[in-house]
């Protein structure tokens, strides 16, 4: 694909103003339960906010602005206003606490924030912890609101003449391991993910209506719910919180055609599905963590649809491996997105032949640029982005996820990938969700331990545990079976839908220590 961009480029102009200039300003752009905005209406709102930012709040090109909100039309408007004015967006997950907010503020040296007033409490606390932050402007109620300032500003604004490789976004990784890392992306990167992944793999059309659950502060949500629809002049449904039941109801209510959410959400929706619920859908994308084949099968059986798996990362902005519908191989993540190359490398950095397990490395139009972080040289080696994921490429060039490299369980010298065991457990009718981690063991180093959330109508018992162990032994190599099984009501998850393996491992460690001290007593 042609992923060359002119030297001067402002992505807000390309994704938003373009449609108004082409006479399509009255097309619907944003739909939320409370308001609907056309492209022209969004543009007017963006322009007013851009005027507020530059004329009242002292934002200059390159200035970093913290944005803090659930997925709402105002969030999108604020986002595009910063882009159009040549600023740098630092969006934060709605559920972050003050301490977690203070870190990006200090790391990215942010002095200005725009925030939904409903999230004011943690925002104000963060301000006391991060003195860099000089000014917070709220929308949605209170005094001196953003809306009040907007009302005094014109609804026209001349876009900042940015370079295509000016930074426009700093995305912070969710930091499930270690301190979060800020990743910088350019105006052209925002276009490149549309033109590489969306245009070649997803292939949206103007009449599409997107929907999904990931927060816009997570680049999965930004691309899937904002950039991709706007690249083709389509519309998008913004939901403030979209657990599976709400998402399913909204797909039906708004007749959405393209969905973006995590694998567990598709799994949960299968069990709630009523006839007609997803008749409007034509494409469904799963990303954020591995899509178990059992979930792919269940969705396919319930809806007849081909789930599109794709691996993305904050470091690469969006999905870089994932196949279009007609090339999907259930259980595999897919092939590299056109424009990207991927390979599996060994510990020495050399490329491994097909069929061997190693670390996934990728290069393409987008890539990792950490702000002030020595881990940059670990992630980018000889121009290749070395992910933290263990993969296998088959003879046909499909990439098969194994585990995150630091999540491999080593038991009696065997390497066991937790997700493979999870995949086996998920094919048992009693299992709704599960997480498999290593638990410390004096004899074996680690043993495989499975935390299992059962489907409604099942209760945990020693007999069921044995049945599940036997089931796993029949599905995968028997030495991988979970020697320990715990039934739980829920599994710990991040706001981005990932299983918190670190938390599960801590629980497993505590439980192991407990049982050792009990056996001594
Ligand atoms: C894991 C997957 C297996 C993998 C993301 C789509 O998840 C996103 O970004 P993050 O920085 O995490 C990256 C890591 O998540 N992962 C993501 N997708 C898959 N593992 N199969 C998948 N399909 O460990 C990866 O290294 O939070 C996803 C688009 C944009 C994103 N930022």
Boltz pocket constraint, residues with backbone or C-beta under 6 A from the ligand:
constraints:
  - pocket:
      binder: B
      contacts: [[A, 173], [A, 174], [A, 218], [A, 219], [A, 220], [A, 221], [A, 286], [A, 287], [A, 288], [A, 289], [A, 290], [A, 291], [A, 309], [A, 310], [A, 311], [A, 312], [A, 313], [A, 314], [A, 315], [A, 317], [A, 318], [A, 319], [A, 333], [A, 387], [A, 388], [A, 389], [A, 401], [A, 404], [A, 496]]
      max_distance: 6.0
